[in-house]
Amino acid sequence: MRPSVPKEPLLDWFRIVHRKLPWRESGISGWHILISEIMLQQTPVARVEGPWREWVRRWPVPSAMAAESGGEVLRAWGKLGYPRRAMRLHECAKVLADRHGDTVPDDVDTLLKLPGIGDYTARAVACFAYGQAVPVVDTNVRRVIARAVHGREPGNPAKADLADADALAPRNPDGSYAPEAPEFSAALMELGALVCTARNPKCDECPITETCLWLARGRPVYDGPPRRTQKYEGTDRQARGKLLDVLRGSTGPVERAALDIAWTRDTAQRDRALDSLLTDGLVELTDAGLFCLAGEGG
């Protein structure tokens, strides 16, 4: 039997309580939706709204970003984290400008061929920017499905998550996607973000409690294999961030000494972090032996 989540209660709830986010306003282009999706990966909404507004004002179309140096895009990325996302988006902007008429494609297969666009992002853009009826699975959707459909806490991501989301999508009698399927995907995601949260879920506010298997089972705790977690303090990722902070704050290339004092707790780790930044193309070494952001070496 195909798993289900009651469509009407969820959509009625979503239409009333959904967050008024700027990238959900009418007339937002696929390019602006793409920027929001890249920024929102592993980053809270509250930290994204300000940078997103500035980016779409500064780079309203892909060609505007493509004309900038990679270093300037990195500088504008600021503290959003995972700066490789910014560089990949810059690469993507060049491809969109050169090969796609300065617009973002509307189908998943074409989107997946763009630099830095993975399965989630391709599906999210197709669904939320163009109303394509494709399942979209993020952490929030995965949690709602695990609880409401399977009666358990979510484990590590798996391929079955996408199949589950597809099975839940509203259908017409002939089996094709119903017109409200894209909105249903957004509603599932919003439910996980606002109500069916990882900590302290608000079950008394949930529109689908009557069919939630997790609630019916007494909200059992997670008992599966250890979940993959990510830490930040003391990691190479933190060291990379400190080195990038120096370069973002400079008006030109800097000497190695300026980077050395940015991370003194572990010199081997600092060297490893710098090497990785050079390898990833976020930082460049000039002919004079100075360090700068990508594309700013003159």
C-alpha positions as CSV (number, residue, x, y, z in Angstrom):
1,M,0.0,0.0,0.0
2,R,1.3,3.4,-0.9
3,P,2.3,5.5,2.1
4,S,0.3,8.7,2.6
5,V,0.1,12.0,4.5
6,P,-3.3,13.7,4.4
7,K,-3.2,16.3,1.7
8,E,-6.0,18.7,2.6
9,P,-5.1,19.3,6.3
10,L,-1.4,19.8,5.4
11,L,-2.1,22.2,2.5
12,D,-4.8,24.1,4.5
13,W,-2.2,24.6,7.3
14,F,0.5,25.6,4.9
15,R,-1.6,28.2,3.2
16,I,-2.3,29.9,6.5
17,V,1.0,29.7,8.4
18,H,3.8,29.5,5.8
19,R,6.7,32.0,6.3
20,K,6.7,35.1,4.1
21,L,10.2,34.6,2.8
22,P,11.4,36.9,0.0
23,W,12.2,34.2,-2.4
24,R,8.6,33.0,-2.2
25,E,7.2,36.2,-3.5
26,S,5.6,36.4,-6.9
27,G,7.8,37.2,-9.9
28,I,11.0,35.7,-8.4
29,S,13.2,34.3,-11.2
30,G,14.7,30.8,-11.3
31,W,18.1,32.5,-10.9
32,H,17.0,34.1,-7.6
33,I,15.5,30.8,-6.4
34,L,18.8,29.1,-7.2
35,I,20.7,31.6,-5.2
36,S,18.4,31.1,-2.2
37,E,18.7,27.3,-2.4
38,I,22.5,27.4,-2.6
39,M,22.6,29.8,0.4
40,L,20.2,27.8,2.5
41,Q,22.2,24.6,2.4
42,Q,23.2,23.9,6.0
43,T,22.5,27.5,6.8
44,P,19.5,28.9,8.9
45,V,17.0,31.0,7.1
46,A,17.6,34.0,9.4
47,R,21.2,34.2,8.2
48,V,20.3,34.0,4.5
49,E,17.6,36.7,4.1
50,G,20.0,39.7,4.2
51,P,22.7,38.3,2.0
52,W,20.1,37.0,-0.5
53,R,18.5,40.4,-0.9
54,E,21.9,42.0,-1.5
55,W,23.0,39.3,-4.0
56,V,19.8,39.6,-6.1
57,R,20.1,43.3,-6.1
58,R,23.8,43.2,-7.1
59,W,23.5,40.3,-9.5
60,P,20.0,40.2,-10.9
61,V,21.0,37.8,-13.7
62,P,23.7,35.2,-14.1
63,S,25.8,37.3,-16.5
64,A,26.1,40.0,-13.9
65,M,27.7,37.5,-11.4
66,A,29.8,35.9,-14.2
67,A,31.4,39.3,-14.9
68,E,32.7,39.5,-11.4
69,S,35.9,37.8,-10.1
70,G,35.6,34.7,-8.0
71,G,37.2,36.6,-5.2
72,E,34.6,39.3,-5.2
73,V,31.8,36.6,-5.0
74,L,33.7,35.0,-2.1
75,R,34.0,38.3,-0.4
76,A,30.2,38.9,-0.7
77,W,29.6,35.4,0.6
78,G,30.9,36.5,4.0
79,K,30.1,34.3,6.9
80,L,27.5,32.0,5.3
81,G,29.9,29.1,5.5
82,Y,31.0,26.4,3.1
83,P,32.5,29.0,0.7
84,R,32.9,26.4,-2.1
85,R,29.2,26.9,-2.6
86,A,29.9,30.5,-3.7
87,M,32.6,29.5,-6.1
88,R,30.5,26.8,-7.7
89,L,27.6,29.2,-8.1
90,H,30.0,31.6,-9.8
91,E,31.0,28.8,-12.2
92,C,27.3,28.0,-12.7
93,A,26.6,31.7,-13.5
94,K,29.1,31.6,-16.3
95,V,27.6,28.5,-17.8
96,L,24.1,30.0,-17.6
97,A,25.2,33.2,-19.2
98,D,27.1,31.4,-22.0
99,R,24.9,28.4,-22.8
100,H,21.4,29.0,-21.4
101,G,20.5,32.5,-22.4
102,D,21.1,33.9,-19.0
103,T,18.3,31.9,-17.5
104,V,18.1,28.9,-15.2
105,P,16.7,25.7,-16.9
106,D,13.4,24.3,-15.6
107,D,14.0,20.6,-15.8
108,V,15.9,18.4,-13.3
109,D,18.1,16.6,-15.9
110,T,19.5,19.9,-17.4
111,L,19.9,21.4,-14.0
112,L,22.0,18.4,-12.8
113,K,24.5,19.2,-15.6
114,L,25.3,22.6,-14.2
115,P,28.4,23.2,-11.9
116,G,27.7,22.7,-8.3
117,I,24.0,21.6,-8.7
118,G,23.2,18.3,-6.9
119,D,20.1,16.3,-6.8
120,Y,18.4,18.3,-4.0
121,T,19.1,21.7,-5.6
122,A,18.0,20.6,-9.0
123,R,14.7,19.3,-7.7
124,A,14.1,22.3,-5.5
125,V,14.6,24.7,-8.3
126,A,12.4,22.7,-10.7
127,C,9.7,22.5,-8.1
128,F,9.8,25.9,-6.3
129,A,10.8,28.1,-9.3
130,Y,8.9,26.4,-12.1
131,G,6.2,24.4,-10.4
132,Q,7.5,21.0,-11.6
133,A,5.9,18.1,-9.8
134,V,9.1,16.4,-8.6
135,P,9.7,15.2,-5.1
136,V,12.1,17.3,-3.0
137,V,13.8,15.9,0.1
138,D,15.8,17.9,2.6
139,T,16.4,17.2,6.3
140,N,13.0,18.6,7.3
141,V,11.1,16.4,4.7
142,R,13.1,13.4,5.7
143,R,12.2,13.9,9.4
144,V,8.5,14.4,8.7
145,I,8.3,11.2,6.5
146,A,10.3,9.1,9.0
147,R,8.0,10.1,11.8
148,A,4.6,10.4,10.2
149,V,4.9,7.5,7.8
150,H,7.4,5.1,9.4
151,G,6.8,5.9,13.1
152,R,10.4,6.5,14.0
153,E,13.1,9.1,14.2
154,P,15.1,9.6,11.0
155,G,18.5,8.0,10.5
156,N,21.1,8.8,8.0
157,P,20.0,9.9,4.5
158,A,19.2,7.1,2.2
159,K,18.0,6.6,-1.4
160,A,14.6,5.4,0.0
161,D,13.9,8.9,1.2
162,L,13.3,10.2,-2.3
163,A,11.1,7.2,-3.2
164,D,9.0,7.9,0.0
165,A,8.6,11.5,-0.9
166,D,7.5,10.6,-4.5
167,A,5.0,8.1,-3.1
168,L,3.5,10.8,-0.9
169,A,3.0,13.3,-3.7
170,P,-0.7,13.9,-4.5
171,R,-1.9,12.1,-7.6
172,N,-4.7,12.2,-10.2
173,P,-6.9,9.1,-10.7
174,D,-4.7,8.1,-13.6
175,G,-1.6,8.1,-11.4
176,S,-0.1,11.4,-12.8
177,Y,0.9,14.1,-10.4
178,A,-1.9,16.3,-9.2
179,P,-1.6,20.1,-9.8
180,E,-1.0,20.7,-6.0
181,A,2.0,18.4,-5.9
182,P,4.6,21.2,-5.9
183,E,2.8,23.0,-3.1
184,F,2.6,19.8,-1.2
185,S,6.4,19.4,-1.4
186,A,6.8,22.9,0.0
187,A,4.3,22.2,2.8
188,L,6.1,19.0,3.9
189,M,9.3,21.0,4.1
190,E,7.6,23.8,6.1
191,L,6.1,21.4,8.5
192,G,9.5,20.0,9.3
193,A,11.0,23.4,9.7
194,L,8.3,24.9,11.9
195,V,6.4,22.1,13.7
196,C,8.0,18.7,13.3
197,T,11.4,20.0,14.4
198,A,14.3,17.8,15.5
199,R,14.1,19.1,19.1
200,N,10.9,19.8,20.9
201,P,8.4,19.1,18.1
202,K,5.1,20.9,18.4
203,C,2.8,18.0,18.0
204,D,-0.2,20.0,19.4
205,E,0.2,22.4,16.4
206,C,0.6,19.7,13.8
207,P,-2.1,19.3,11.1
208,I,-1.5,15.6,10.5
209,T,-1.5,14.2,14.1
210,E,-4.4,11.9,13.4
211,T,-2.4,9.9,10.9
212,C,1.1,10.3,12.4
213,L,2.5,6.9,13.3
214,W,5.3,8.3,15.4
215,L,2.8,10.1,17.7
216,A,0.6,7.0,17.8
217,R,3.6,4.9,19.0
218,G,4.3,7.4,21.8
219,R,7.1,9.3,20.1
220,P,9.8,6.6,20.4
221,V,13.4,7.8,20.6
222,Y,16.0,7.1,18.0
223,D,17.6,3.6,18.3
224,G,19.3,3.1,15.0
225,P,23.0,3.4,14.0
226,P,24.9,6.5,15.0
227,R,23.9,9.5,13.0
228,R,26.6,11.3,11.0
229,T,27.3,14.7,12.7
230,Q,29.5,17.6,11.8
231,K,31.4,19.7,14.3
232,Y,33.1,23.0,13.6
233,E,35.2,24.1,16.5
234,G,38.9,23.2,16.0
235,T,38.3,21.7,12.6
236,D,40.1,22.3,9.3
237,R,36.9,24.0,8.2
238,Q,37.3,26.6,10.9
239,A,40.9,27.1,10.1
240,R,40.0,27.6,6.4
241,G,37.4,30.2,7.5
242,K,39.9,32.1,9.5
243,L,42.4,32.2,6.6
244,L,39.6,33.4,4.2
245,D,38.6,36.1,6.7
246,V,42.0,37.6,6.3
247,L,41.8,37.7,2.5
248,R,38.2,38.9,2.4
249,G,39.2,41.8,4.6
250,S,42.3,42.8,2.5
251,T,42.3,45.2,-0.4
252,G,45.0,43.2,-2.2
253,P,47.3,40.1,-2.0
254,V,48.9,39.5,1.4
255,E,52.1,37.9,2.7
256,R,52.1,34.4,4.2
257,A,52.8,36.0,7.6
258,A,49.3,37.6,7.6
259,L,47.8,34.1,7.2
260,D,50.1,32.5,9.8
261,I,48.8,34.7,12.6
262,A,45.2,34.0,11.8
263,W,45.5,30.4,13.0
264,T,48.2,29.6,15.5
265,R,46.8,26.7,17.5
266,D,48.1,24.1,15.0
267,T,50.6,25.0,12.3
268,A,50.2,21.7,10.5
269,Q,46.5,22.1,10.4
270,R,46.9,25.7,9.1
271,D,49.2,24.5,6.3
272,R,46.7,21.8,5.5
273,A,43.9,24.3,5.4
274,L,45.8,26.7,3.2
275,D,46.8,23.9,0.8
276,S,43.1,22.8,0.5
277,L,42.0,26.4,-0.2
278,L,44.6,26.6,-3.0
279,T,43.6,23.2,-4.3
280,D,39.9,24.2,-4.3
281,G,40.7,27.3,-6.2
282,L,39.3,29.7,-3.5
283,V,42.8,31.1,-2.9
284,E,45.6,31.9,-5.4
285,L,49.3,32.4,-5.1
286,T,50.6,35.3,-7.1
287,D,53.9,35.4,-9.1
288,A,55.3,37.5,-6.2
289,G,54.6,34.8,-3.7
290,L,51.6,36.6,-2.1
291,F,48.1,35.1,-1.4
292,C,44.8,36.4,-2.6
293,L,41.2,35.4,-3.3
294,A,40.4,33.7,-6.6
295,G,40.8,35.9,-9.6
296,E,42.4,38.8,-7.7
297,G,46.0,38.1,-8.3
298,G,46.3,40.7,-11.1
